[in-house]
Amino acid sequence: MAKNHQTENPLFKALIRQSEADIATAFASLVVYFDNPSSDGAIIKSMQCQLDKIATAEKRVDTLNRHFNNTQI
């Protein structure tokens, strides 16, 4: 069983930071798409892919915090 309060563990921090980097990268890509619209139909699929990356990374952060950031104990 994992120890409580893993937030100071370097591996926990690495997982959180990687997820935050994934969010920032996908967000930046979406900003570029929004600021430079194209009539290319493939742009929507590309934007959906970036949005999925954000959703996945946010879910990872939530899961890590829910299971390994137990501040109730």
PDB file of N, CA, C and O in Angstrom:
ATOM      1  N   MET A   1       0.845  -1.184   0.000  1.00  0.00           N
ATOM      2  CA  MET A   1       0.000   0.000   0.000  1.00  0.00           C
ATOM      3  C   MET A   1       0.883   1.237   0.000  1.00  0.00           C
ATOM      4  O   MET A   1       1.914   1.273   0.672  1.00  0.00           O
ATOM      5  N   ALA A   2       0.487   2.224  -0.735  1.00  0.00           N
ATOM      6  CA  ALA A   2       1.269   3.455  -0.821  1.00  0.00           C
ATOM      7  C   ALA A   2       1.174   4.240   0.479  1.00  0.00           C
ATOM      8  O   ALA A   2       0.150   4.239   1.161  1.00  0.00           O
ATOM      9  N   LYS A   3       2.250   4.894   0.790  1.00  0.00           N
ATOM     10  CA  LYS A   3       2.255   5.758   1.967  1.00  0.00           C
ATOM     11  C   LYS A   3       1.396   6.981   1.685  1.00  0.00           C
ATOM     12  O   LYS A   3       1.213   7.381   0.536  1.00  0.00           O
ATOM     13  N   ASN A   4       0.883   7.555   2.738  1.00  0.00           N
ATOM     14  CA  ASN A   4       0.114   8.784   2.597  1.00  0.00           C
ATOM     15  C   ASN A   4       1.059   9.951   2.358  1.00  0.00           C
ATOM     16  O   ASN A   4       2.252   9.869   2.651  1.00  0.00           O
ATOM     17  N   HIS A   5       0.534  11.002   1.839  1.00  0.00           N
ATOM     18  CA  HIS A   5       1.280  12.238   1.613  1.00  0.00           C
ATOM     19  C   HIS A   5       2.455  12.019   0.660  1.00  0.00           C
ATOM     20  O   HIS A   5       3.588  12.381   0.978  1.00  0.00           O
ATOM     21  N   GLN A   6       2.196  11.443  -0.477  1.00  0.00           N
ATOM     22  CA  GLN A   6       3.233  11.186  -1.473  1.00  0.00           C
ATOM     23  C   GLN A   6       3.621  12.445  -2.248  1.00  0.00           C
ATOM     24  O   GLN A   6       4.465  12.378  -3.142  1.00  0.00           O
ATOM     25  N   THR A   7       3.028  13.573  -1.924  1.00  0.00           N
ATOM     26  CA  THR A   7       3.261  14.780  -2.711  1.00  0.00           C
ATOM     27  C   THR A   7       4.708  15.239  -2.710  1.00  0.00           C
ATOM     28  O   THR A   7       5.113  15.980  -3.606  1.00  0.00           O
ATOM     29  N   GLU A   8       5.488  14.825  -1.742  1.00  0.00           N
ATOM     30  CA  GLU A   8       6.905  15.203  -1.717  1.00  0.00           C
ATOM     31  C   GLU A   8       7.793  14.170  -2.406  1.00  0.00           C
ATOM     32  O   GLU A   8       8.994  14.392  -2.562  1.00  0.00           O
ATOM     33  N   ASN A   9       7.226  13.067  -2.811  1.00  0.00           N
ATOM     34  CA  ASN A   9       7.974  12.023  -3.496  1.00  0.00           C
ATOM     35  C   ASN A   9       8.352  12.514  -4.895  1.00  0.00           C
ATOM     36  O   ASN A   9       7.487  12.999  -5.625  1.00  0.00           O
ATOM     37  N   PRO A  10       9.629  12.398  -5.284  1.00  0.00           N
ATOM     38  CA  PRO A  10      10.058  12.869  -6.604  1.00  0.00           C
ATOM     39  C   PRO A  10       9.305  12.218  -7.766  1.00  0.00           C
ATOM     40  O   PRO A  10       9.081  12.862  -8.791  1.00  0.00           O
ATOM     41  N   LEU A  11       8.917  10.970  -7.621  1.00  0.00           N
ATOM     42  CA  LEU A  11       8.167  10.311  -8.692  1.00  0.00           C
ATOM     43  C   LEU A  11       6.752  10.871  -8.810  1.00  0.00           C
ATOM     44  O   LEU A  11       6.236  11.043  -9.914  1.00  0.00           O
ATOM     45  N   PHE A  12       6.130  11.154  -7.668  1.00  0.00           N
ATOM     46  CA  PHE A  12       4.808  11.790  -7.676  1.00  0.00           C
ATOM     47  C   PHE A  12       4.900  13.145  -8.373  1.00  0.00           C
ATOM     48  O   PHE A  12       4.087  13.470  -9.238  1.00  0.00           O
ATOM     49  N   LYS A  13       5.904  13.929  -7.979  1.00  0.00           N
ATOM     50  CA  LYS A  13       6.099  15.249  -8.583  1.00  0.00           C
ATOM     51  C   LYS A  13       6.336  15.141 -10.088  1.00  0.00           C
ATOM     52  O   LYS A  13       5.816  15.945 -10.861  1.00  0.00           O
ATOM     53  N   ALA A  14       7.118  14.151 -10.500  1.00  0.00           N
ATOM     54  CA  ALA A  14       7.401  13.973 -11.924  1.00  0.00           C
ATOM     55  C   ALA A  14       6.127  13.664 -12.707  1.00  0.00           C
ATOM     56  O   ALA A  14       5.915  14.200 -13.795  1.00  0.00           O
ATOM     57  N   LEU A  15       5.283  12.801 -12.151  1.00  0.00           N
ATOM     58  CA  LEU A  15       4.024  12.470 -12.822  1.00  0.00           C
ATOM     59  C   LEU A  15       3.114  13.690 -12.934  1.00  0.00           C
ATOM     60  O   LEU A  15       2.504  13.922 -13.977  1.00  0.00           O
ATOM     61  N   ILE A  16       3.027  14.458 -11.865  1.00  0.00           N
ATOM     62  CA  ILE A  16       2.204  15.676 -11.891  1.00  0.00           C
ATOM     63  C   ILE A  16       2.751  16.665 -12.912  1.00  0.00           C
ATOM     64  O   ILE A  16       2.002  17.214 -13.720  1.00  0.00           O
ATOM     65  N   ARG A  17       4.054  16.887 -12.870  1.00  0.00           N
ATOM     66  CA  ARG A  17       4.663  17.864 -13.785  1.00  0.00           C
ATOM     67  C   ARG A  17       4.551  17.434 -15.239  1.00  0.00           C
ATOM     68  O   ARG A  17       4.348  18.272 -16.119  1.00  0.00           O
ATOM     69  N   GLN A  18       4.680  16.147 -15.501  1.00  0.00           N
ATOM     70  CA  GLN A  18       4.521  15.659 -16.873  1.00  0.00           C
ATOM     71  C   GLN A  18       3.099  15.911 -17.360  1.00  0.00           C
ATOM     72  O   GLN A  18       2.890  16.318 -18.504  1.00  0.00           O
ATOM     73  N   SER A  19       2.139  15.673 -16.501  1.00  0.00           N
ATOM     74  CA  SER A  19       0.743  15.927 -16.864  1.00  0.00           C
ATOM     75  C   SER A  19       0.508  17.413 -17.094  1.00  0.00           C
ATOM     76  O   SER A  19      -0.188  17.793 -18.036  1.00  0.00           O
ATOM     77  N   GLU A  20       1.080  18.253 -16.243  1.00  0.00           N
ATOM     78  CA  GLU A  20       0.948  19.700 -16.419  1.00  0.00           C
ATOM     79  C   GLU A  20       1.591  20.156 -17.725  1.00  0.00           C
ATOM     80  O   GLU A  20       1.071  21.043 -18.402  1.00  0.00           O
ATOM     81  N   ALA A  21       2.714  19.553 -18.075  1.00  0.00           N
ATOM     82  CA  ALA A  21       3.371  19.884 -19.341  1.00  0.00           C
ATOM     83  C   ALA A  21       2.508  19.454 -20.525  1.00  0.00           C
ATOM     84  O   ALA A  21       2.408  20.174 -21.519  1.00  0.00           O
ATOM     85  N   ASP A  22       1.892  18.294 -20.418  1.00  0.00           N
ATOM     86  CA  ASP A  22       0.994  17.826 -21.476  1.00  0.00           C
ATOM     87  C   ASP A  22      -0.177  18.789 -21.656  1.00  0.00           C
ATOM     88  O   ASP A  22      -0.576  19.091 -22.781  1.00  0.00           O
ATOM     89  N   ILE A  23      -0.722  19.266 -20.547  1.00  0.00           N
ATOM     90  CA  ILE A  23      -1.830  20.226 -20.602  1.00  0.00           C
ATOM     91  C   ILE A  23      -1.378  21.517 -21.264  1.00  0.00           C
ATOM     92  O   ILE A  23      -2.059  22.033 -22.149  1.00  0.00           O
ATOM     93  N   ALA A  24      -0.239  22.040 -20.844  1.00  0.00           N
ATOM     94  CA  ALA A  24       0.261  23.302 -21.384  1.00  0.00           C
ATOM     95  C   ALA A  24       0.555  23.198 -22.879  1.00  0.00           C
ATOM     96  O   ALA A  24       0.261  24.122 -23.638  1.00  0.00           O
ATOM     97  N   THR A  25       1.124  22.095 -23.294  1.00  0.00           N
ATOM     98  CA  THR A  25       1.453  21.906 -24.710  1.00  0.00           C
ATOM     99  C   THR A  25       0.191  21.832 -25.565  1.00  0.00           C
ATOM    100  O   THR A  25       0.103  22.479 -26.608  1.00  0.00           O
ATOM    101  N   ALA A  26      -0.771  21.052 -25.125  1.00  0.00           N
ATOM    102  CA  ALA A  26      -2.020  20.927 -25.872  1.00  0.00           C
ATOM    103  C   ALA A  26      -2.790  22.246 -25.877  1.00  0.00           C
ATOM    104  O   ALA A  26      -3.388  22.616 -26.887  1.00  0.00           O
ATOM    105  N   PHE A  27      -2.773  22.948 -24.755  1.00  0.00           N
ATOM    106  CA  PHE A  27      -3.446  24.246 -24.669  1.00  0.00           C
ATOM    107  C   PHE A  27      -2.827  25.228 -25.663  1.00  0.00           C
ATOM    108  O   PHE A  27      -3.541  25.938 -26.371  1.00  0.00           O
ATOM    109  N   ALA A  28      -1.500  25.261 -25.709  1.00  0.00           N
ATOM    110  CA  ALA A  28      -0.810  26.163 -26.636  1.00  0.00           C
ATOM    111  C   ALA A  28      -1.171  25.835 -28.085  1.00  0.00           C
ATOM    112  O   ALA A  28      -1.363  26.735 -28.903  1.00  0.00           O
ATOM    113  N   SER A  29      -1.259  24.565 -28.390  1.00  0.00           N
ATOM    114  CA  SER A  29      -1.647  24.161 -29.746  1.00  0.00           C
ATOM    115  C   SER A  29      -3.060  24.630 -30.073  1.00  0.00           C
ATOM    116  O   SER A  29      -3.320  25.106 -31.178  1.00  0.00           O
ATOM    117  N   LEU A  30      -3.968  24.498 -29.115  1.00  0.00           N
ATOM    118  CA  LEU A  30      -5.342  24.954 -29.347  1.00  0.00           C
ATOM    119  C   LEU A  30      -5.403  26.463 -29.549  1.00  0.00           C
ATOM    120  O   LEU A  30      -6.167  26.945 -30.386  1.00  0.00           O
ATOM    121  N   VAL A  31      -4.615  27.204 -28.799  1.00  0.00           N
ATOM    122  CA  VAL A  31      -4.581  28.658 -28.971  1.00  0.00           C
ATOM    123  C   VAL A  31      -4.142  29.005 -30.392  1.00  0.00           C
ATOM    124  O   VAL A  31      -4.717  29.889 -31.026  1.00  0.00           O
ATOM    125  N   VAL A  32      -3.129  28.310 -30.884  1.00  0.00           N
ATOM    126  CA  VAL A  32      -2.659  28.548 -32.255  1.00  0.00           C
ATOM    127  C   VAL A  32      -3.774  28.247 -33.251  1.00  0.00           C
ATOM    128  O   VAL A  32      -4.003  29.018 -34.183  1.00  0.00           O
ATOM    129  N   TYR A  33      -4.466  27.129 -33.057  1.00  0.00           N
ATOM    130  CA  TYR A  33      -5.569  26.791 -33.957  1.00  0.00           C
ATOM    131  C   TYR A  33      -6.671  27.849 -33.917  1.00  0.00           C
ATOM    132  O   TYR A  33      -7.186  28.251 -34.961  1.00  0.00           O
ATOM    133  N   PHE A  34      -7.032  28.300 -32.718  1.00  0.00           N
ATOM    134  CA  PHE A  34      -8.087  29.309 -32.601  1.00  0.00           C
ATOM    135  C   PHE A  34      -7.662  30.646 -33.206  1.00  0.00           C
ATOM    136  O   PHE A  34      -8.473  31.340 -33.820  1.00  0.00           O
ATOM    137  N   ASP A  35      -6.404  31.001 -33.034  1.00  0.00           N
ATOM    138  CA  ASP A  35      -5.923  32.287 -33.539  1.00  0.00           C
ATOM    139  C   ASP A  35      -5.656  32.281 -35.036  1.00  0.00           C
ATOM    140  O   ASP A  35      -5.600  33.338 -35.664  1.00  0.00           O
ATOM    141  N   ASN A  36      -5.491  31.100 -35.606  1.00  0.00           N
ATOM    142  CA  ASN A  36      -5.198  30.975 -37.034  1.00  0.00           C
ATOM    143  C   ASN A  36      -6.126  29.938 -37.662  1.00  0.00           C
ATOM    144  O   ASN A  36      -5.690  28.852 -38.046  1.00  0.00           O
ATOM    145  N   PRO A  37      -7.403  30.283 -37.760  1.00  0.00           N
ATOM    146  CA  PRO A  37      -8.360  29.307 -38.281  1.00  0.00           C
ATOM    147  C   PRO A  37      -8.041  28.920 -39.726  1.00  0.00           C
ATOM    148  O   PRO A  37      -7.508  29.712 -40.504  1.00  0.00           O
ATOM    149  N   SER A  38      -8.377  27.704 -40.047  1.00  0.00           N
ATOM    150  CA  SER A  38      -8.137  27.172 -41.381  1.00  0.00           C
ATOM    151  C   SER A  38      -9.428  26.567 -41.900  1.00  0.00           C
ATOM    152  O   SER A  38     -10.275  26.110 -41.133  1.00  0.00           O
ATOM    153  N   SER A  39      -9.558  26.573 -43.198  1.00  0.00           N
ATOM    154  CA  SER A  39     -10.755  25.955 -43.779  1.00  0.00           C
ATOM    155  C   SER A  39     -10.564  24.453 -43.979  1.00  0.00           C
ATOM    156  O   SER A  39     -11.457  23.765 -44.473  1.00  0.00           O
ATOM    157  N   ASP A  40      -9.413  23.966 -43.598  1.00  0.00           N
ATOM    158  CA  ASP A  40      -9.109  22.538 -43.716  1.00  0.00           C
ATOM    159  C   ASP A  40      -9.968  21.746 -42.733  1.00  0.00           C
ATOM    160  O   ASP A  40      -9.981  22.045 -41.539  1.00  0.00           O
ATOM    161  N   GLY A  41     -10.673  20.756 -43.220  1.00  0.00           N
ATOM    162  CA  GLY A  41     -11.548  19.948 -42.369  1.00  0.00           C
ATOM    163  C   GLY A  41     -10.801  19.137 -41.328  1.00  0.00           C
ATOM    164  O   GLY A  41     -11.377  18.759 -40.308  1.00  0.00           O
ATOM    165  N   ALA A  42      -9.535  18.866 -41.569  1.00  0.00           N
ATOM    166  CA  ALA A  42      -8.747  18.065 -40.626  1.00  0.00           C
ATOM    167  C   ALA A  42      -8.429  18.835 -39.353  1.00  0.00           C
ATOM    168  O   ALA A  42      -8.020  18.246 -38.353  1.00  0.00           O
ATOM    169  N   ILE A  43      -8.613  20.131 -39.388  1.00  0.00           N
ATOM    170  CA  ILE A  43      -8.270  20.951 -38.215  1.00  0.00           C
ATOM    171  C   ILE A  43      -9.132  20.576 -37.015  1.00  0.00           C
ATOM    172  O   ILE A  43      -8.651  20.583 -35.882  1.00  0.00           O
ATOM    173  N   ILE A  44     -10.391  20.251 -37.251  1.00  0.00           N
ATOM    174  CA  ILE A  44     -11.284  19.878 -36.148  1.00  0.00           C
ATOM    175  C   ILE A  44     -10.780  18.615 -35.467  1.00  0.00           C
ATOM    176  O   ILE A  44     -10.773  18.536 -34.238  1.00  0.00           O
ATOM    177  N   LYS A  45     -10.361  17.632 -36.246  1.00  0.00           N
ATOM    178  CA  LYS A  45      -9.830  16.400 -35.651  1.00  0.00           C
ATOM    179  C   LYS A  45      -8.564  16.690 -34.860  1.00  0.00           C
ATOM    180  O   LYS A  45      -8.354  16.123 -33.788  1.00  0.00           O
ATOM    181  N   SER A  46      -7.725  17.566 -35.382  1.00  0.00           N
ATOM    182  CA  SER A  46      -6.500  17.933 -34.665  1.00  0.00           C
ATOM    183  C   SER A  46      -6.826  18.638 -33.357  1.00  0.00           C
ATOM    184  O   SER A  46      -6.187  18.394 -32.334  1.00  0.00           O
ATOM    185  N   MET A  47      -7.824  19.512 -33.398  1.00  0.00           N
ATOM    186  CA  MET A  47      -8.227  20.224 -32.187  1.00  0.00           C
ATOM    187  C   MET A  47      -8.837  19.259 -31.170  1.00  0.00           C
ATOM    188  O   MET A  47      -8.580  19.373 -29.972  1.00  0.00           O
ATOM    189  N   GLN A  48      -9.636  18.316 -31.644  1.00  0.00           N
ATOM    190  CA  GLN A  48     -10.215  17.318 -30.740  1.00  0.00           C
ATOM    191  C   GLN A  48      -9.119  16.481 -30.091  1.00  0.00           C
ATOM    192  O   GLN A  48      -9.216  16.126 -28.916  1.00  0.00           O
ATOM    193  N   CYS A  49      -8.096  16.173 -30.843  1.00  0.00           N
ATOM    194  CA  CYS A  49      -6.970  15.404 -30.304  1.00  0.00           C
ATOM    195  C   CYS A  49      -6.285  16.184 -29.180  1.00  0.00           C
ATOM    196  O   CYS A  49      -5.946  15.609 -28.145  1.00  0.00           O
ATOM    197  N   GLN A  50      -6.083  17.480 -29.376  1.00  0.00           N
ATOM    198  CA  GLN A  50      -5.458  18.306 -28.344  1.00  0.00           C
ATOM    199  C   GLN A  50      -6.353  18.404 -27.112  1.00  0.00           C
ATOM    200  O   GLN A  50      -5.871  18.363 -25.980  1.00  0.00           O
ATOM    201  N   LEU A  51      -7.644  18.533 -27.340  1.00  0.00           N
ATOM    202  CA  LEU A  51      -8.593  18.586 -26.224  1.00  0.00           C
ATOM    203  C   LEU A  51      -8.598  17.269 -25.447  1.00  0.00           C
ATOM    204  O   LEU A  51      -8.675  17.271 -24.219  1.00  0.00           O
ATOM    205  N   ASP A  52      -8.517  16.160 -26.156  1.00  0.00           N
ATOM    206  CA  ASP A  52      -8.435  14.850 -25.498  1.00  0.00           C
ATOM    207  C   ASP A  52      -7.168  14.731 -24.659  1.00  0.00           C
ATOM    208  O   ASP A  52      -7.189  14.136 -23.581  1.00  0.00           O
ATOM    209  N   LYS A  53      -6.076  15.287 -25.144  1.00  0.00           N
ATOM    210  CA  LYS A  53      -4.820  15.265 -24.381  1.00  0.00           C
ATOM    211  C   LYS A  53      -4.973  16.034 -23.070  1.00  0.00           C
ATOM    212  O   LYS A  53      -4.488  15.599 -22.026  1.00  0.00           O
ATOM    213  N   ILE A  54      -5.652  17.184 -23.135  1.00  0.00           N
ATOM    214  CA  ILE A  54      -5.886  17.969 -21.918  1.00  0.00           C
ATOM    215  C   ILE A  54      -6.754  17.177 -20.945  1.00  0.00           C
ATOM    216  O   ILE A  54      -6.441  17.088 -19.758  1.00  0.00           O
ATOM    217  N   ALA A  55      -7.840  16.605 -21.447  1.00  0.00           N
ATOM    218  CA  ALA A  55      -8.756  15.849 -20.583  1.00  0.00           C
ATOM    219  C   ALA A  55      -8.052  14.661 -19.932  1.00  0.00           C
ATOM    220  O   ALA A  55      -8.253  14.394 -18.748  1.00  0.00           O
ATOM    221  N   THR A  56      -7.243  13.961 -20.688  1.00  0.00           N
ATOM    222  CA  THR A  56      -6.517  12.805 -20.153  1.00  0.00           C
ATOM    223  C   THR A  56      -5.531  13.230 -19.075  1.00  0.00           C
ATOM    224  O   THR A  56      -5.448  12.602 -18.020  1.00  0.00           O
ATOM    225  N   ALA A  57      -4.787  14.290 -19.339  1.00  0.00           N
ATOM    226  CA  ALA A  57      -3.799  14.761 -18.365  1.00  0.00           C
ATOM    227  C   ALA A  57      -4.478  15.272 -17.096  1.00  0.00           C
ATOM    228  O   ALA A  57      -3.991  15.029 -15.992  1.00  0.00           O
ATOM    229  N   GLU A  58      -5.602  15.981 -17.248  1.00  0.00           N
ATOM    230  CA  GLU A  58      -6.336  16.447 -16.071  1.00  0.00           C
ATOM    231  C   GLU A  58      -6.847  15.265 -15.249  1.00  0.00           C
ATOM    232  O   GLU A  58      -6.828  15.306 -14.019  1.00  0.00           O
ATOM    233  N   LYS A  59      -7.296  14.227 -15.920  1.00  0.00           N
ATOM    234  CA  LYS A  59      -7.773  13.036 -15.211  1.00  0.00           C
ATOM    235  C   LYS A  59      -6.626  12.374 -14.452  1.00  0.00           C
ATOM    236  O   LYS A  59      -6.814  11.894 -13.334  1.00  0.00           O
ATOM    237  N   ARG A  60      -5.428  12.349 -15.064  1.00  0.00           N
ATOM    238  CA  ARG A  60      -4.261  11.787 -14.379  1.00  0.00           C
ATOM    239  C   ARG A  60      -3.963  12.562 -13.104  1.00  0.00           C
ATOM    240  O   ARG A  60      -3.730  11.965 -12.052  1.00  0.00           O
ATOM    241  N   VAL A  61      -3.968  13.890 -13.191  1.00  0.00           N
ATOM    242  CA  VAL A  61      -3.693  14.723 -12.015  1.00  0.00           C
ATOM    243  C   VAL A  61      -4.739  14.466 -10.938  1.00  0.00           C
ATOM    244  O   VAL A  61      -4.396  14.288  -9.769  1.00  0.00           O
ATOM    245  N   ASP A  62      -6.001  14.445 -11.320  1.00  0.00           N
ATOM    246  CA  ASP A  62      -7.079  14.184 -10.355  1.00  0.00           C
ATOM    247  C   ASP A  62      -6.914  12.821  -9.687  1.00  0.00           C
ATOM    248  O   ASP A  62      -7.089  12.691  -8.475  1.00  0.00           O
ATOM    249  N   THR A  63      -6.581  11.820 -10.474  1.00  0.00           N
ATOM    250  CA  THR A  63      -6.408  10.468  -9.938  1.00  0.00           C
ATOM    251  C   THR A  63      -5.236  10.404  -8.970  1.00  0.00           C
ATOM    252  O   THR A  63      -5.349   9.812  -7.896  1.00  0.00           O
ATOM    253  N   LEU A  64      -4.122  11.003  -9.339  1.00  0.00           N
ATOM    254  CA  LEU A  64      -2.964  11.032  -8.439  1.00  0.00           C
ATOM    255  C   LEU A  64      -3.313  11.717  -7.128  1.00  0.00           C
ATOM    256  O   LEU A  64      -2.987  11.216  -6.052  1.00  0.00           O
ATOM    257  N   ASN A  65      -3.972  12.856  -7.221  1.00  0.00           N
ATOM    258  CA  ASN A  65      -4.329  13.585  -6.004  1.00  0.00           C
ATOM    259  C   ASN A  65      -5.347  12.827  -5.162  1.00  0.00           C
ATOM    260  O   ASN A  65      -5.272  12.854  -3.933  1.00  0.00           O
ATOM    261  N   ARG A  66      -6.285  12.160  -5.795  1.00  0.00           N
ATOM    262  CA  ARG A  66      -7.307  11.421  -5.064  1.00  0.00           C
ATOM    263  C   ARG A  66      -6.710  10.230  -4.310  1.00  0.00           C
ATOM    264  O   ARG A  66      -7.114   9.941  -3.184  1.00  0.00           O
ATOM    265  N   HIS A  67      -5.762   9.552  -4.924  1.00  0.00           N
ATOM    266  CA  HIS A  67      -5.257   8.312  -4.332  1.00  0.00           C
ATOM    267  C   HIS A  67      -3.947   8.456  -3.563  1.00  0.00           C
ATOM    268  O   HIS A  67      -3.640   7.619  -2.713  1.00  0.00           O
ATOM    269  N   PHE A  68      -3.174   9.496  -3.845  1.00  0.00           N
ATOM    270  CA  PHE A  68      -1.852   9.594  -3.228  1.00  0.00           C
ATOM    271  C   PHE A  68      -1.598  10.905  -2.497  1.00  0.00           C
ATOM    272  O   PHE A  68      -0.501  11.117  -1.980  1.00  0.00           O
ATOM    273  N   ASN A  69      -2.576  11.774  -2.447  1.00  0.00           N
ATOM    274  CA  ASN A  69      -2.437  13.037  -1.739  1.00  0.00           C
ATOM    275  C   ASN A  69      -3.463  13.069  -0.620  1.00  0.00           C
ATOM    276  O   ASN A  69      -4.297  13.972  -0.549  1.00  0.00           O
ATOM    277  N   ASN A  70      -3.394  12.084   0.243  1.00  0.00           N
ATOM    278  CA  ASN A  70      -4.375  11.927   1.309  1.00  0.00           C
ATOM    279  C   ASN A  70      -4.003  12.829   2.482  1.00  0.00           C
ATOM    280  O   ASN A  70      -3.157  12.477   3.304  1.00  0.00           O
ATOM    281  N   THR A  71      -4.631  13.974   2.550  1.00  0.00           N
ATOM    282  CA  THR A  71      -4.341  14.910   3.637  1.00  0.00           C
ATOM    283  C   THR A  71      -5.321  14.752   4.791  1.00  0.00           C
ATOM    284  O   THR A  71      -5.261  15.513   5.757  1.00  0.00           O
ATOM    285  N   GLN A  72      -6.215  13.786   4.707  1.00  0.00           N
ATOM    286  CA  GLN A  72      -7.197  13.576   5.768  1.00  0.00           C
ATOM    287  C   GLN A  72      -6.625  12.810   6.950  1.00  0.00           C
ATOM    288  O   GLN A  72      -7.200  12.826   8.038  1.00  0.00           O
ATOM    289  N   ILE A  73      -5.498  12.141   6.744  1.00  0.00           N
ATOM    290  CA  ILE A  73      -4.931  11.296   7.805  1.00  0.00           C
ATOM    291  C   ILE A  73      -3.870  12.053   8.568  1.00  0.00           C
ATOM    292  O   ILE A  73      -3.276  11.512   9.501  1.00  0.00           O
TER     293      ILE A  73
END
